[in-house]
């Protein structure tokens, strides 16, 4: 995302400001959702649901202003694919994921899809890797057992952030 922001800045115009606003929204949302999920193991609708139209307008507007309409299609497809994937995981293992995680997956799919399918895959893989490492550390340091529930939202957000910040081929 950093390279893309630089490209949009070099081109000038509204695209860079809309993309910067979308990234600001992501940062604020990440902080609020991480704090809430770690505290209560919930990702509240009052935070997640408004992020859908806000991110769609900001990212879609940036793509339109940059003349990259294909990014909007990829962004919407990324949201649909991640939402559906997490929804299926929720159906398979209701104790493993909450509906808040499913709803958050769609928002993250907007951001990652905007960058491309390799970012969608990288962000998803990073989330599960970070979640597994976090759970392993909690168990190793006797802060949790193998049956303990952990907040997965922060892992999802961190995985998406890593994928957005690091160059991903594709």
N, C-alpha and C positions, 0 to 999 in steps of 0.2 A: 504494500500500500504506500510505503514511503517513496518508492520510485514513481509510482503513478501520481502521487501528490506533486512530486517535482515536475513531472511531465505536464500536469494540468497547470501548475504555476507558471511554467515557461510559456504555455499557450495563452495564459492570461484569461480574463473574463470571469464569468459567474461559476464556471466549472470548479475552479480551485476553492472558491468560498463555500460552495455547496458540499464538496467533498470534505473540506475541513470541518464544517458544521456536522456532517454525518459522523466523522471521527470523534468529535467532541461529544456527541450524543452517545456514541458507543462507550467512551471513557466514563462518562457520568453514570450511565446505565450499569456498567460493569462494577463500579464501586458500590453503588446502591444495592445491586442484586447480590454481590458477594457478601456484603455485610449482613443482609437480611437472611440469606440462605445459611450462612454459618451460624447465625443466631437462632433461627427458628426452623431450619430445614424446609423453607417455603420460598417460592419465587412468585410473589404476588401479581395477580392480574393487573392491578393498578399501575405497575411498573412495566410489565412485559407487553401487554396488549397495545398501549399507545405507541410503543416502539415500532410496531409494524407499519402503520401509515407514515410515521415520522421518518423512519429509515428509507422507506420506499420513495417518498417524495424527495428527500435529500439526495440519495444515491441515484435515483432515476433522473432527477434534475441535473445532477452533475454529468451523467452519461449523455443526456440530451444536449446540454450546453457544450460538451466536448465533441459532439457529433458521433457518439459511439452507442447507437441504439441497441446494438447487440448485447451490451453489458446489462441493459434492463431485462432482456429476455433471460440471460444467464442468471441474473440476480433472482428473478422470480422462480426460475427452475430450481436454483440452489435452495431457496426457502422451501419449496414444495418437497424436494427430495429429502432434505434433512428432517423436516417435520414428519414426513411419512416414515422415514427410517426409525426415528425415535419413537413414533407412535407404535410401530410394529414391535420394537423392543419392549415397550410398555405393556403391550398385549401379551407378549411371551413371558415377561417377568415383571408382574405388577409391583413386587416388592423392590425391584432393582432400580426403577426410575419412576419419578412422579410426573404428573401431568404438567407441572411447571417446567420440568426439563424438556418435555415435548414442545411446549409453546416457545420456550427460549431457543430451541433448535431451529425453529423457523426464522426467528430474527437473525440468528447467527448465519443461517443459510443465505439471507439477503446480502450480508456483508461479504461472506466468502464467495458466493456465486458471482457477485460484482467483479471479483478478481479472477475467477475462472474455476474450472472443475478441479484442477490440481490443488487449489487452495481449499476447496470444500473437503476433499479427501484428506489433505494435510491437517486441517483444523479438527476434523473428526477424529483422526488417528491420534493427534496430540492430546485431545481431551481425554480419551480413554487411557492413554499412556500416563498422563499426569494423574488421573484418578486412581489408577492402579498403584502408582508409586506413592501417592499420598496415603492410600489405604494401607499399603505395606508398611510405611513409616509409622502410622498410627498404631498398627498391631505390634510392630517391633518395639516401640517405646511404651507399650501397654496403655495406650490412650484409647484403644478400641479392641474389640474382639472380632473374630471372623464373621460374627452375626450382627455387628454394629452397622447402623445406617450412617453413611457419610453424605455431606452436602456435595452434590455433583455439579451444581451450577457454576461454582468458582472454577472447577476444572474445565468445564465447557468454555467459559469466557476466556480463561488463560490459554487454552488450546487454540481458540479462534484468534486471539491477539498474537500469539506466536506465529501462526500461519499468515496473518496479515502483515507482520513486521519483517519476516524473513523471506528472502527470495525463494520462490518455489518454481521449479521448472515446469513448463507446460504451456 
